[in-house]
Amino acid sequence: MTIGFIGAGKMARALAAGIVRAGVASAKDLVCSSRSEKSGQPFLDLFPGAGARWTSDTVQLVRESDLVILAIKPQVFPEVLPLLREASAGKLFLSLAAGLTTGKIGAGLHPTARIVRAMPNTPMQIGAGASVYAGGPAITAADFALIDRILASTGKAWRVDESQIDTITALSGSGPAYVFHFMDALIQAAVGLGLPEKLARELALQTVLGSAQLAAQSSLTPLELAAQVKSPRGTTLAGCAVLEEHDALNTLMARCLAAAKTRAEELARGDS
């Protein structure tokens, strides 16, 4: 099976590595296209001597591929899709672009093209991704099984209703950035209270990592786990009281996700 990547950035490379690691395809079955051979070189470097290829001919890539992965920015789709219309007849496509529906992607391709839309996130680069996917009307059970296997090769994958994907984009797609901001805020606050930055960083990262692992292994809700840390009249209770004042944290995160979802909807409409 030949798998073609249009785009050779971080997400494309993470998915390619997972595909080979999981045995879905071998490196020699992968081909990528990008704006220049130089920009495609990091993709090829993943598989030294193993035969992964770069091409400047995106149309030929589509013709020879059994699955085409669209790993380009949403703003580039209007430029790329019309070039692929004839070659895309009967082909299976997996789009990683935020905001673009299967219907909108399909309108730019051949009517017989089969389209799955996915929303992965950046932890897929270390095999810890959270991905969801939804398919257009022509997708078969075999198509879904293949896409699930590919996305699960980089972490966990869930099939969802397409109407949920903009909200999921705001949650897990953008979510790593929120967590990184939280980590940085912990570090900077500790430094402000006198800790060396290196020690503050190591403690903050391990605290977030350990807390996530504990939550993943526990049957308790996050707030139930938080309650286990709070002692009456203790330090944790004092700190959490600030987060809970005027429902500050919940309000902030609700605004954060709403803004990200709104932007996904704007991208779907073609707003720049």
C-alpha positions, -999 to 999 in steps of 0.1 A, spaced: 0 0 0 14 34 -10 7 63 13 12 98 0 17 129 22 9 163 9 28 184 34 59 172 53 57 191 86 58 179 122 23 162 121 31 145 88 64 132 101 48 120 134 21 101 115 46 86 91 68 74 119 37 58 136 26 41 104 60 24 99 63 16 136 29 -1 136 36 -20 104 8 -4 85 32 3 57 70 2 52 91 33 47 96 25 10 58 28 6 57 64 18 60 94 -5 57 131 4 54 164 -14 62 198 -1 70 233 -14 107 223 -18 129 193 -16 147 210 14 115 212 33 108 176 27 142 164 38 133 161 75 106 136 64 131 115 45 156 117 74 132 97 95 139 67 74 176 68 64 183 45 35 148 30 38 134 44 5 108 70 15 106 95 -13 100 132 -19 83 145 -51 75 179 -65 46 163 -85 16 164 -62 -8 152 -89 13 121 -96 16 115 -58 -22 113 -57 -24 90 -87 0 64 -73 -12 65 -36 -38 42 -21 -42 68 8 -34 105 6 -28 124 38 -35 161 36 -11 176 61 -12 212 50 -26 243 65 -64 250 59 -55 283 41 -35 263 15 -64 240 5 -80 264 -20 -47 264 -39 -40 227 -38 -74 209 -41 -83 221 -77 -50 207 -89 -60 172 -76 -96 170 -88 -91 147 -118 -64 125 -101 -85 122 -69 -112 100 -85 -119 70 -62 -90 79 -39 -91 78 -1 -80 110 16 -73 118 53 -73 155 62 -55 168 93 -66 204 87 -86 222 114 -120 236 105 -124 221 71 -154 197 68 -155 166 47 -181 184 25 -159 214 19 -129 192 11 -150 170 -11 -163 200 -31 -127 206 -43 -120 170 -53 -136 145 -76 -171 134 -66 -160 99 -61 -131 108 -37 -135 93 -2 -127 117 26 -120 113 63 -114 143 85 -92 139 116 -81 161 144 -48 149 160 -26 168 185 11 174 189 18 147 215 15 122 186 51 131 180 60 109 210 33 83 205 10 99 230 -15 117 207 -52 121 211 -69 119 177 -105 118 165 -119 112 130 -151 113 111 -159 102 75 -179 115 46 -208 95 31 -187 73 8 -164 60 34 -164 22 39 -159 1 70 -125 -9 56 -116 27 52 -125 35 88 -105 5 100 -74 17 82 -77 52 94 -82 40 130 -51 19 128 -31 47 114 -41 73 140 -39 48 168 -2 42 158 6 76 173 -15 73 205 -53 69 210 -80 74 184 -118 78 186 -144 78 158 -168 107 164 -197 125 147 -183 153 125 -204 179 142 -183 174 173 -149 180 157 -147 218 161 -153 215 198 -128 186 200 -103 209 181 -107 234 209 -102 207 235 -76 182 225 -63 198 193 -54 231 209 -53 216 244 -15 209 246 -8 246 242 -31 253 272 -12 228 293 21 242 282 9 277 292 -1 263 326 33 247 330 50 279 323 28 298 347 37 273 375 74 277 367 73 315 366 53 318 398 77 295 416 107 315 403 90 347 415 89 331 450 126 324 449 131 290 434 159 285 408 144 283 373 159 248 365 145 233 397 111 250 392 109 237 357 118 201 367 93 201 395 65 216 375 69 192 345 70 161 368 40 173 387 19 178 356 32 144 341 25 125 374 -9 141 379 -20 132 343 -8 96 347 -26 93 381 -58 106 366 -55 82 336 -51 52 360 -78 63 385 -115 57 385 -120 90 403 -128 123 386 -102 151 385 -120 170 413 -122 139 434 -85 135 430 -80 172 438 -100 167 470 -75 140 481 -47 165 481 -66 191 501 -62 189 539 -84 211 561 -68 244 567 -38 232 546 -17 247 518 -35 231 489 -68 243 501 -55 278 503 -40 276 468 -72 261 452 -93 287 469 -77 312 445 -85 291 414 -121 286 426 -127 323 435 -156 336 414 -153 303 394 -122 318 378 -105 288 363 -137 273 349 -147 306 334 -113 311 319 -112 277 303 -147 280 290 -137 313 273 -105 297 259 -123 267 243 -151 289 230 -125 312 213 -107 282 197 -140 267 185 -151 300 170 -118 301 151 -123 266 138 -157 276 125 -142 307 108 -117 285 90 -146 263 78 -162 294 63 -130 304 46 -122 334 68 -85 342 68 
